[in-house]
Amino acid sequence: MAIKLSDMAQKIKPSATLAVSSKAKAMVKEGIDVVNFGVGEPDFDTPQNIKIAGVKAIESGFTKYTPASGIPELKEAICEKLSKENGVTYQPDQVIVSCGGKHSIYNLLYVLCDAGDDVIIPAPYWLSYSDMAVMVGGVPVIVPTSEETGFKLTKEALAEKVTPKSKVMILNSPSNPTGMGYTKEDLRELVGFAIEKGIVVISDEMYEKIVYDGFQHASPASFGEEFRDMVITVNGVSKTYAMTGWRIGYAAGPTEVIKACGTIQSQVTSGPNAMAQKAAVEALIGDQSEVPKMVAEFDKRRKVIVKRLNAMKDVSCVTPIGAFYAFPNVSKHYGRKLGGKVVENSIGMCNYLLEHARVAAVPGEPFGADDHIRFSYATSMKRIEEGMRRMAKALK
Ligand SMILES: Cc1ncc(COP(=O)(O)O)c(C=O)c1O
């Protein structure tokens, strides 16, 4: 007899980015040479000083349960980082350490949303936001943005979606998947308007240090007391320090919200991985010299991939100012018969590229932007050149 899954389990889709990357990996295992632009993680190794801190923790026996909301040493390091780099002062009891930033965001939505509450999400968006909103009983309210506004949400577009049900808005700057970044002025206006309406803002700043062309990242929680009361800052070590597998992220915000997240975490996961927390202390307040080196390398690749995409017939790509993704519009090719099949949408395009060009990209559909596909340029320059050559040929 088949086991019936819960209605909720049946509503949630698996992460499309992980799905593409596992299909590409399976092809590679079969000996097929795939250029993989699917992965959302730096291709660099975790810096040595951070690895050593993790090893030291293991060797010194730091291998047991930690406090559910994270070790005091890491919370203090996070407070120090937020104060120095983001201009916002928190006490350790206003910080929670989770098993990745993803986990922090889920906890936040869980403690903030009642059934039927609206979660405002500007599109294109990081695909987990909408599924996580559904998982906590919330209603994702997607607000489209356009290439013309550089994928930025405007106050006017936001105002149209605000209702008494609006509870939370999730902003992500720099953005996955578009690479867009809001300026300080943009954020002051947008976040200021949201909090005036009583909307809590989750500011996902995961890519804050991976920025280009002198872009200045800003944290809305630093804009003043009334902002700090309604903004929760989420960040983590995954992207900046090439630590995706260590699973450490965090949230900082009003004490009662963070305390509630800690309670949930204590019942569901207990504390995050002990040695990874020690490594994260080193990541945040230890030697930072590897970060600009990684960013400089991403920058070189960014310039090449954007140029190559824009040189392709009927492909256009807005230049990203942050993160490590290019998000070209390929919709002019929809309706074409490619590889014996009509390509109808971003999923069709990605399947065509994977099967016929051996290039793995992620469809824009689950990011709320079906005209686009996402390329992660966290791969070597040589592979970027090769992948772009294959794609250009396949679209000719
Ligand atoms: C925008 C954004 N936020 C949060 C995360 C979560 O990162 P992690 O759970 O590894 O800390 C990711 C990872 O892809 C991301 O792209």
The ligand as a Tripos MOL2 file, in Angstrom:
@<TRIPOS>MOLECULE
LIG
   16    16     1     0     0
SMALL
NO_CHARGES

@<TRIPOS>ATOM
      1 C1         20.0360   34.6320   -1.9170 C.3       1 LIG1
      2 C2         20.4270   33.5050   -1.0560 C.ar      1 LIG1
      3 N1         20.0930   33.5290    0.2360 N.ar      1 LIG1
      4 C3         20.4080   32.5300    1.0550 C.ar      1 LIG1
      5 C4         21.1010   31.4230    0.5970 C.ar      1 LIG1
      6 C5         21.3950   30.3370    1.5790 C.3       1 LIG1
      7 O1         22.7070   30.0420    1.7560 O.3       1 LIG1
      8 P1         23.1780   29.0640    2.9020 P.3       1 LIG1
      9 O2         22.0060   28.3170    3.4060 O.co2     1 LIG1
     10 O3         24.2060   28.1880    2.2780 O.co2     1 LIG1
     11 O4         23.7700   29.9280    3.9730 O.co2     1 LIG1
     12 C6         21.4550   31.3390   -0.7490 C.ar      1 LIG1
     13 C7         22.1210   30.1520   -1.2860 C.2       1 LIG1
     14 O5         22.0780   29.8350   -2.4530 O.2       1 LIG1
     15 C8         21.1300   32.4140   -1.5930 C.ar      1 LIG1
     16 O6         21.4480   32.4070   -2.8890 O.3       1 LIG1
@<TRIPOS>BOND
     1     1     2 1
     2     2     3 ar
     3     2    15 ar
     4     3     4 ar
     5     4     5 ar
     6     5     6 1
     7     5    12 ar
     8     6     7 1
     9     7     8 1
    10     8     9 2
    11     8    10 1
    12     8    11 1
    13    12    13 1
    14    12    15 ar
    15    13    14 2
    16    15    16 1
@<TRIPOS>SUBSTRUCTURE
     1 LIG1         1 GROUP 0 **** ****
